[in-house]
Amino acid sequence: MKKVSVVILNWNGVDMLREFLPSVVDCSQGEGIEICVADNASEDTSVAMLRAEFPMVRLIELDQNYGFAEGYNRALAQVDAEYVVLLNSDVEVTPHWLEPLLDYMDAHPETAACQPKLLSWHRKEYFEYAGASGGFIDRYGYPFCRGRILDVVEKDEGQYDTVMQVMWATGAAFLIRLSDYREAGGLDGRFFAHMEEIDLCWRLRSRGRRIVCIPQSVVYHVGGATLKKDNPRKTFLNFRNNLLMLYKNLPDKELNRVLCVRSVLDRVAALVFFLKGDRENARAVVQARKEFEEMRCSFADARMENLTRATDKAIPERFSFSVLIKYYLCRKKYFSCLVLCS
C-alpha cells in the first residue's frame, strides 16, 4: 500500500497537464508517494503525451467521460493508498506541499479530509475562488470560504493562516483518507460535477468526522479551466446540485422551510440574470430547479441513509445566518467580519 496517491482527473486537458504536472512531479517526491492521472476518455492527445513525456506518472484510462464525481470514484477504485489527493489539472503545487497535510492527518485520526491554502495562479497574492482557506455553508446551502465571500476574493495577508476546522474542503486540492472516502460512499456520481465535494464533506461531518484547512501547505489554482464561472452549464450544475445536496443532508425539521426559501431566492437569481440581459443563465437556473424536482425522488434512499447514519445533529461549520443578508444588506464582505458579526 502507498502512503499517498495524488490523482489528477483529466479530460481533454493536454495543455494544462503539460503546464502544471511538472510541479506535481517535482514537488511530490518521497517514499510511498505515487502520482496518477486518470483520463476520462480524452479525445485530444493527453494519453499519448503522458506516455511520451511523463512515463513516471501512473496512467489510469477510463472508458468514457464520467464527469468529475464518477470519474474519481472509478479512478480511486484502482488505487491502494492510505491517503488520496484529488488534485485539479490546473493546480501548481509548491515544494513540500504534502508534508504539512500528511503530518496533520497522521496526528489527528479523527480528521477525514483536509485542504491546503488555495491561492490564485493569476494573482498569487490573492485567494482563489474555489476554496481559499477552507469552506463553510450558510443555513440555505450557499457556500463561502475564509478569504472569499460570494464574488469578493480577499488578498492573502496571513489573516487565515491558522489550522481551522471547516465544513468542506475544496475539490481542487482535496486530501482524504481512502477508507473514509469509501466508507462514506465516495462522491455522488449523479452530480456529474460541482458541489460533489461539499456533499461528501457534509456526509462525513454529520457522521462525526472532521474536515480541516491547513494553510501551511500552499497551492496555486487557475480556476475555471473546464467551465468559466459565468458559463450557463456551470450555473445549471451549481444550482441543481446545491438543491440535491440540501435534500440529501438536511434534517427533517429544516428541509421544507429551507427549500421554500430557496425556491424564492432561486427565482430572484433567475430574474437578476434576466434583467442583466443574461437569458442563458436565467434559463439555466429555471432548468436546474425543474430537474431537481424531477430527480429528488431518486435521492430518497440516499437521504434516508444519511439521516440514519448521522451522529452530529448540529454542525458548527454550517452557520445559522444567511450569507446573502450579511453580504447585501449588512455589507459584510470579508470572512472575519462575517463571523464576528454573526
Residue pairs with C-beta under 8 A, 6 or more apart in sequence:
1 80
1 81
1 82
2 32
2 33
2 34
2 79
2 80
2 81
2 82
3 30
3 31
3 32
3 33
3 81
3 82
3 83
3 102
4 32
4 33
4 34
4 81
4 82
4 83
4 84
4 85
4 98
4 102
4 175
5 33
5 34
5 35
5 36
5 79
5 80
5 81
5 83
5 84
5 85
6 24
6 28
6 33
6 34
6 35
6 36
6 84
6 85
6 87
6 98
7 36
7 37
7 38
7 60
7 72
7 75
7 76
7 79
7 84
7 85
7 86
7 87
8 17
8 21
8 24
8 35
8 36
8 37
8 38
8 87
8 88
8 89
9 37
9 38
9 40
9 68
9 71
9 72
9 75
9 86
9 88
9 89
10 16
10 17
10 37
10 38
10 39
10 40
10 42
10 46
10 89
11 39
11 40
11 41
11 42
11 65
11 71
11 226
12 42
12 43
12 44
12 46
13 42
13 44
13 46
13 89
13 90
13 225
13 226
14 42
14 44
14 45
14 46
14 49
16 89
16 90
16 222
16 225
17 37
17 46
17 49
17 50
17 54
17 89
18 49
18 53
19 90
20 89
20 90
20 91
20 92
20 222
21 37
21 54
21 57
21 89
23 92
23 93
23 94
24 35
24 87
24 91
24 93
25 35
25 54
25 56
25 57
27 93
27 94
27 95
27 96
27 97
27 98
28 35
28 93
28 97
28 98
30 98
33 98
34 58
34 81
35 56
35 57
35 58
36 57
36 58
36 59
36 60
36 75
36 79
37 46
37 50
37 54
37 57
37 58
37 59
37 60
38 60
38 62
38 71
38 72
38 74
38 75
39 46
39 47
39 50
39 59
39 60
39 61
39 62
40 62
40 64
40 65
40 66
40 67
40 71
41 61
41 62
41 63
41 64
41 65
47 59
47 61
50 57
50 59
51 59
60 75
60 78
62 71
62 74
62 75
65 71
66 73
66 74
66 189
67 189
67 191
67 192
67 193
68 171
68 187
68 192
68 193
68 194
68 196
69 187
69 188
69 189
69 190
69 191
69 192
69 193
69 196
70 187
70 189
70 192
72 86
72 186
72 187
73 186
73 187
73 189
76 84
76 178
76 181
76 182
76 186
79 178
81 178
82 177
82 178
83 102
83 105
83 175
83 176
83 177
83 178
84 175
84 176
84 178
84 181
85 98
85 101
85 173
85 174
85 175
86 171
86 173
86 174
86 175
86 176
86 197
87 93
87 172
87 173
87 174
88 171
88 172
88 173
88 221
88 225
89 225
90 121
90 221
90 222
90 223
90 225
91 172
91 173
91 219
91 220
91 221
91 222
92 121
92 219
92 220
92 221
93 173
93 219
93 220
94 217
94 218
94 219
94 220
97 116
97 217
97 218
97 219
98 217
99 217
100 116
100 214
100 216
100 217
101 114
101 116
101 175
101 214
101 217
102 175
104 111
104 114
104 163
104 212
104 214
105 111
105 114
105 175
105 177
108 210
108 212
110 208
110 209
110 210
111 209
111 210
111 211
111 212
112 176
112 177
112 180
112 184
112 204
112 209
112 210
112 211
113 169
113 174
113 175
113 176
113 177
113 180
113 201
113 204
113 209
113 211
113 212
114 169
114 175
114 176
114 211
114 212
114 213
114 214
115 131
115 134
115 166
115 169
115 170
115 173
115 174
115 175
115 212
115 213
115 214
116 173
116 213
116 214
116 215
116 217
116 218
116 219
117 127
117 132
117 133
117 156
117 160
117 161
117 213
117 214
117 215
117 216
117 217
117 218
117 219
118 127
118 128
118 130
118 131
118 132
118 133
118 170
118 172
118 173
118 219
118 220
118 221
119 125
119 126
119 127
119 128
119 156
119 218
119 219
119 220
119 221
120 126
120 127
120 128
120 129
120 153
120 220
120 221
120 223
121 128
121 220
121 221
121 222
121 223
122 222
124 220
125 155
125 156
126 153
126 154
126 155
126 156
127 133
127 145
127 147
127 148
127 153
127 154
127 155
127 156
128 148
128 153
128 172
128 220
128 221
128 223
129 148
129 153
129 223
129 229
130 170
130 171
130 172
130 221
130 223
131 145
131 169
131 170
131 171
131 172
131 173
131 221
132 145
132 146
132 147
132 148
132 153
132 154
132 160
132 170
133 145
133 146
133 147
133 156
133 160
133 161
133 164
133 213
133 215
134 145
134 146
134 160
134 164
134 166
134 169
134 212
134 213
135 143
135 144
135 145
135 166
135 167
135 168
135 169
135 170
135 198
135 201
136 143
136 144
136 145
136 146
136 166
136 167
136 168
136 317
136 318
136 319
137 143
137 144
137 167
137 168
137 198
137 317
137 318
137 319
138 144
138 318
138 319
138 321
138 322
138 323
138 324
139 254
139 258
139 318
139 319
139 320
139 321
139 322
140 258
140 261
140 262
140 265
140 322
140 324
141 242
141 243
141 245
141 246
141 258
141 262
142 242
142 322
142 323
142 324
143 168
143 195
143 198
144 150
144 323
144 335
144 338
145 335
146 160
146 164
146 166
146 213
146 335
147 153
147 154
147 156
147 160
147 335
148 154
148 335
149 323
149 327
149 332
149 333
149 334
149 335
149 338
150 323
150 327
150 333
152 327
152 333
152 334
154 334
154 335
159 336
160 213
160 215
160 335
161 215
161 216
162 215
163 212
163 213
163 214
163 215
163 216
164 212
164 213
165 210
165 211
165 212
165 316
165 317
166 211
166 212
166 213
166 317
167 198
167 201
167 202
167 205
167 211
167 315
167 317
167 318
168 197
168 198
168 201
168 202
168 211
169 175
169 176
169 197
169 201
169 211
169 212
169 213
170 197
171 196
171 197
172 219
172 221
172 223
173 219
173 221
174 197
180 204
180 209
181 200
184 200
184 203
184 204
184 207
185 203
186 200
187 196
187 197
187 199
187 200
188 196
188 199
188 200
188 244
188 248
188 302
190 244
190 295
190 298
190 299
191 199
191 237
191 241
191 244
192 237
193 226
193 227
193 237
194 234
194 237
194 238
194 241
195 237
195 238
195 241
195 242
195 244
195 245
196 241
198 245
199 241
199 244
199 245
199 248
199 249
201 211
202 245
202 248
202 249
202 315
202 318
203 249
203 306
204 211
205 211
205 312
205 315
205 317
206 249
206 306
206 309
206 310
206 311
206 312
206 315
207 309
207 310
207 311
207 312
208 311
208 312
211 317
223 229
227 233
227 234
228 234
230 278
230 281
232 280
232 281
232 283
232 284
233 284
235 281
235 284
235 285
235 288
236 284
236 285
236 287
236 288
236 291
237 288
238 288
239 266
239 269
239 284
239 285
239 288
239 289
239 292
240 287
240 288
240 289
240 291
240 292
240 295
243 259
243 262
243 266
243 288
243 289
243 292
243 296
244 292
244 295
244 296
244 299
246 255
246 258
246 259
246 262
247 255
247 259
247 292
247 296
247 299
247 303
248 299
248 302
248 303
248 306
249 303
249 306
250 258
251 307
251 310
251 313
252 307
263 289
265 324
266 285
266 288
266 289
267 285
269 285
270 282
270 285
270 286
271 282
273 279
273 281
273 282
273 285
274 282
319 339
319 342
320 342
321 342
323 338
326 332
326 338
326 341
326 342
327 333
330 341
332 338
332 341
